[in-house]
């Protein structure tokens, strides 16, 4: 059974151009039937009241599907499920939800398997970086206790700390 915390969260300021463009990308993905969110550090920063500048997007869409939806793209790590999409002068990394299988060089996985948002969150380093934000529904999706850790000012690894350190 999933231990998910979905919390309403509205950005209480005028969105930056970068955030507006990223929201449009998420909206396009969702309108085409794919689960899609802002991911990681951008979500953490927003919760801390810091404007996000590097917005990564995580989605259920596979790389080929992302490329069909967004013609201004290039493979940034397609074998790892990552496609870069350009909107104006800004580049957004769109990553397919994945789980990593084996570690090649203490950093990159030997292989990836496409999976769910929950499994994707569990492969990330710290709980405060394992958060997702749906800018359309204005809610935070937290599978790993990141919101509580952020409130408590705690930095905690997801899973086995030694494995996460070895990966990084």
C-alpha positions in Angstrom: 0.0 0.0 0.0 1.2 3.4 -0.9 2.1 6.0 1.8 1.2 9.1 -0.2 0.7 12.6 1.2 -1.0 15.0 -1.2 -1.1 18.6 0.1 -2.7 21.5 -1.5 -0.1 24.2 -2.3 -0.6 27.4 -4.3 2.4 29.5 -5.2 1.5 32.8 -3.5 3.2 35.2 -5.9 3.3 35.9 -9.6 4.9 33.0 -11.5 8.1 33.6 -13.3 8.2 33.2 -17.1 10.2 30.0 -16.6 7.5 28.6 -14.2 4.8 29.6 -16.7 6.5 27.7 -19.5 7.1 24.7 -17.3 3.5 24.7 -16.3 2.5 24.7 -20.0 4.7 21.7 -20.6 3.1 19.8 -17.7 -0.4 20.9 -18.9 0.4 19.5 -22.4 1.6 16.2 -21.0 -1.5 15.9 -18.8 -3.9 16.9 -21.6 -2.4 14.1 -23.7 -3.1 11.5 -20.9 0.3 11.4 -19.1 0.9 12.0 -15.4 3.4 14.8 -15.1 4.8 17.0 -12.4 7.6 19.4 -11.4 10.2 17.3 -9.6 12.9 17.5 -7.0 14.8 20.6 -6.1 12.3 23.0 -7.7 9.6 21.7 -5.5 11.7 21.9 -2.4 12.7 25.5 -3.2 9.1 26.6 -3.7 8.2 25.1 -0.3 11.0 27.1 1.2 9.8 30.3 -0.5 12.6 30.4 -3.0 11.7 31.0 -6.6 12.6 27.9 -8.7 15.1 28.5 -11.5 15.9 25.0 -12.7 12.6 23.2 -13.1 12.8 19.5 -14.0 9.7 17.7 -15.1 8.9 14.0 -14.3 6.3 12.2 -16.3 4.8 8.8 -17.2 5.4 9.7 -20.9 8.2 7.7 -22.5 11.0 9.6 -24.3 9.5 8.9 -27.7 6.1 10.3 -26.6 7.7 13.4 -25.2 9.6 13.9 -28.5 6.3 13.6 -30.5 4.6 16.2 -28.3 7.4 18.7 -28.3 9.2 19.2 -31.6 11.9 21.4 -30.2 13.8 18.7 -28.3 17.0 16.8 -28.1 18.1 13.6 -26.4 19.9 14.5 -23.2 20.0 11.1 -21.8 17.3 9.2 -23.7 18.7 5.8 -22.5 18.0 7.1 -19.0 14.5 8.4 -20.0 15.5 12.1 -20.3 14.6 14.4 -23.1 15.4 18.2 -23.1 12.7 20.4 -24.5 13.1 24.0 -25.4 10.5 26.6 -24.8 11.8 30.0 -25.9 15.3 30.4 -24.5 14.8 27.9 -21.7 15.6 24.2 -21.6 13.6 21.8 -19.5 14.6 18.3 -18.7 11.7 15.9 -18.9 12.4 12.5 -17.4 10.2 9.5 -17.6 9.4 8.0 -14.1 12.0 5.3 -13.6 13.7 3.0 -11.3 17.5 2.5 -11.6 18.9 -1.0 -12.0 22.5 -1.4 -10.9 25.0 1.4 -10.8 27.6 1.7 -13.6 30.1 4.3 -12.3 28.8 5.2 -8.9 26.5 7.6 -10.6 24.7 6.3 -13.6 22.4 3.3 -13.6 23.4 0.3 -15.7 19.8 0.1 -16.9 16.5 1.8 -16.2 13.0 0.5 -16.0 10.1 2.8 -16.5 7.8 2.8 -13.5 5.4 4.9 -11.4 5.8 8.3 -9.8 6.1 6.6 -6.4 9.0 4.3 -7.5 10.7 7.3 -9.1 10.5 9.3 -5.9 12.0 6.4 -4.0 15.2 6.3 -6.2 16.0 9.9 -5.4 18.7 11.0 -2.9 17.0 13.0 -0.1 13.4 13.1 1.0 13.3 16.8 0.4 14.3 16.2 -3.2 11.8 13.3 -3.7 8.8 15.7 -3.9 6.5 16.3 -6.9 4.3 19.3 -7.6 1.3 19.4 -9.9 1.1 23.0 -11.0 -2.3 22.3 -12.6 -4.1 20.9 -9.6 -1.8 22.9 -7.3 -0.8 20.1 -5.0 2.4 18.6 -3.6 2.8 14.8 -4.0 5.0 13.3 -1.3 5.7 9.6 -1.2 8.8 9.8 1.0 8.1 12.2 4.0 9.9 15.2 2.4 7.3 17.8 3.6 7.7 16.7 7.2 11.5 16.6 6.9 11.5 20.1 5.4 9.3 21.4 8.2 11.6 19.8 10.8 14.7 21.1 8.9 16.0 17.5 8.6 18.0 16.2 5.7 17.3 12.5 5.4 18.3 9.9 2.7 15.7 7.9 0.9 16.4 4.2 1.6 19.8 3.0 2.6 22.1 6.1 3.2 25.3 4.2 2.2 23.7 3.1 -1.1 22.7 6.7 -1.8 26.2 8.0 -0.9 27.8 5.4 -3.2 25.6 6.4 -6.1 26.5 10.1 -5.7 
